Amino acid sequence: MPNLGGWEIVILVGVLLLLFGAKRLPTMARSVGQSARIFKGEMKGLRDEPTAAAPAPEREYTPTAVLPAVAEAPRTP
């Protein structure tokens, strides 16, 4: 991505003023800042999550009822 110089930033701000108006730009900038802050916090939370959470212990299987044994059917050749 190319670096933006002084004139490019002035032109970009001028185009934004024409498109959205002077009243909406501060609100939009505030929304973008809040969204970036929330995204950054969520990404940090995802990075920290595996170290904070311990793996769940495996449960031992204990049957609650005993089923009757079924005899196998005779096999025919």
Secondary structure, DSSP 8 states (H G I E B T S, - for coil): -----HHHHHHHHHHHHHHH-TTTHHHHHHHHHHHHHHHHHHHHHHHHHHHHS----------SS------------
